[in-house]
């Protein structure tokens, strides 16, 4: 079954959210939106995230390393591992402190190279809570990688 979605809105866009943004996002300035969600069948590339952060100024400053200073919760449960890299690699994204992360344990283990990769450690250390889907019972080894994070 094929589906299509169309966003219709008046300008200036005054809502505080913009849901189901896809790779076909036309751009523009959405100065009131503080919450967005992304959905697409194809992977999002780094350039797409740069476009998003430029279109939603309350989400970040315009830098090559993407910052989300107002981000409090990040749901990466049904995403490709490239999206996990996008948010966890410190040379692509700078997460703020105290983020609540929902994520698939197996994909996180791959992206972080069994929780040893230094390029993901910095953003992982900023998490206040992480909820792993499909996680094993034994997680003591993670306390070395995310020492200040409560694992749910």
N, C-alpha and C positions, 0 to 999 in steps of 0.2 A: 504494500500500500504506500503510495507516494503522497507526501504532504507538502504543503507550502504555507508560508507564514509571511504576512505583510505588516509592517509597523506604519500606522497612520497617526499623526499627531499634529497639533498646531505649533507654530513657532512664535515666540520662544517656548521651548519645552520647559515646563515648570514642575513636572513631577519629580519626586525624589528617588525614583527608581527607573530602570530601563532593563526589561527582562528579555531573555532569549536572543541576545545579540549573536549574529553569525558572521562568517567570513565575508558576507556580502554587505557588511556594515558600511553605509555611505559616508560616514564622517559627520562633521558638524560640531557645534559646541553645545554641550548639555550642562550648563553651569549649575543647575540645581540638583542633578542626579548624584546621589551618594552611594547607591547600591545598583550593581549591574549583575546580570547572569549571562553566561555564554553557552551557546549550544550550536553544534554543527556536526555533520557527519565526517567532515575533513578536519585534519589537524590544524590548530592555530599556530602560526609562526611568530617569531619574536617581533617582526615588523608590525604585525596585527596588534600586539599588546602595546607597542609604542603609539599606534594610531588611537587605540582606546584611551590610553592615559592622556593624550593630547585633547581628545574630545570630551573627556570628563575631568575637568580641572580640580574638582574636589577630591579626586582619587590620588593625585600625585603631582610632583613637579616634573617638568619636561626634561628628562635626562636620559642618557643611553642605558643606564642601569635604572630599571623601573622601580619607583618607590610607591608604596600604597600606605601613606601615613595614617589613614583613618580605617584601615582594614582591621577587623576584629575576629572574623570567622571566615575560614576558607574551606570549601567542600570540594575535594578532589577525588571523590569516591568512584565516579564513573567517567574517568578520563583516560586518555592515552598516556603512556609514560613520558612522552615528550612534554606534556603539560606539567607533569610533576617536576621535570627538570627545569622548566621555565620558572616555576615559583621557588624551587629550592636552591638552584645554583646561585651563589652570591654574586657572580659576574653578570647575571641577567636581571635579578630582582633583589631588592633589599626589603625584607619584611620588617614591619615594626615589632616591637616587643609585645608580648602577651596575646598572641594570636591563638585562636582555637582552631585546630586542624582536624578534618575528617578525611581519612585516606586509606587506601588499600595497603595492607602490610606487605604483601608479596611484591607489588610494584615499587614500593618505597625501598624495600630491601635491595632490589635490583638497581634502582637509580642511585642509591647511596653506597653501592658496592658493599653490601652487608654491614651497613652503618659504620664505614671506615673512611669514606670520601671527605676530604677537607673542604671541597667547594660547596658541599651541602651542609656541612656542620654549622657554619655561622648562622644560617637562617633557621636551622633546626633548634639551635640553642635558644632562640627567641620565642619559641612556642611555650605557651603556658599550659595548654592541654592538647593532647592528641588522642583521637579515637581511631583505632585501627580496625578495619574490617578484615576478616579472615586472618586473624592473628593467632599465633601459637600461645600456649599457656605460659611458657617460660619466657620472660622478657627482661630479666635482670641485666643482661648485657647492654641493653639500651640506656641504662642510667649513666653509662660513661659517655654516650653520644649526646643525650639530651638530659643533662644533669638537673635542670630546673623545671622540667616538664612533668606534669602529672599525666600518666598513661592510663587511659580509660578503656 
